[in-house]
Amino acid sequence: MGWVHRLGQLLSFGGDSKALVKTICGNVFGIVIGWIALLIIFKYGVADMGPGAIASVVGVTVFLPSSSPPSNRCLRCQPTSTAMPR
C-alpha cells in the first residue's frame, strides 16, 4: 500500500498526469539500468574483483546514461519550482 501513499503525495504537491508518467518512466529506467549493472557484475566476474570494481561498474552504468540528455520525452524532467505549496 506504499504506492497509494506516494501517489497521494504526488497529487497533493501539485503533480498531474504528466508528472506521474515521468515518475513511472524514471523508475522503469532505473530498474533497467540496475539490471544491466547486475548482469555485467555477475556475468563477467566483476564480483570476484572486489568492491572497487563493483563500484566502478555501477558508476559507469548509472552515471553514463544519465549524463547525456535524454532523447525520450518521457524521461525529460525539469522541475519548475522546488518551493513547497502552501
N, C-alpha and C positions, 0 to 999 in steps of 0.2 A: 504493500500500500504506500510505499515511499514515493512512487511516481505520481500519485494523486496529490501528495503534499507539494512536490516540486512543481507540478502543473499549476496548482493554486498560487504558488509564489510567483511563477512566471506571469500569470494573468493579473495578479494583484499589483505587480510593479509595472504595469503598462504594456506587457507583452501582448502581441497579437499572433495571428496565424503564421505570418512571415517569420516571426521570432521563433515560434515552435518548430517550423520546418528547418530553420538554420540550426537550432539546438539538436534536433534529431540527426541531421546530416553531419554535424560536427561530432556527435557521439559515434555514429557509424564509421566515420573516417578514422577516429581514434582507435576503434576496435580493429579495423583492418590494418592500420599501421602497427598496432601492438602485436597482432597475429603474425605479421610479416617479420617483426623483430624476433618473436619466439621461434619461428621457423628457421631463421638464419642462425640463431644461437644454438639450437639443438640439432639441426640437420648437418651443419658444417663443423661441429665440435668446438664451438666457441666457449661452451660452458666449461670445458676442461681447461681452458687457458686462464681462468681466474676472473675475479670481479672487475678488473680493469678492462679486459676485453669485452665483457658483457656490457659494461657501461658505455664503451665506445660504440658498440652495435646499436644500443638503444639510442644514444645521442645522434648517430647518423640517421637512423630510421625515423626518429621523431622530429628532429630539428631541420633536416634537409628538405623534406616535403613542405614543412610549414614556413620555410624561409623564402620560398618563391611565391609570388602572388597566385592565388587560386584561379584556375581557368573556369571552374564551375561556379556559376552564380549562387548555387546553393550554399557553398562554403564561405562566401564573402560575408564578413560580419564587421561592420563599422558602427559601434555604438554612437548614438548622437549625444548622449549625456551620461555621466556617471553619478549624477545627483539623485538622492533618494526622493521619491514622490512624497508630497505632503498630503 
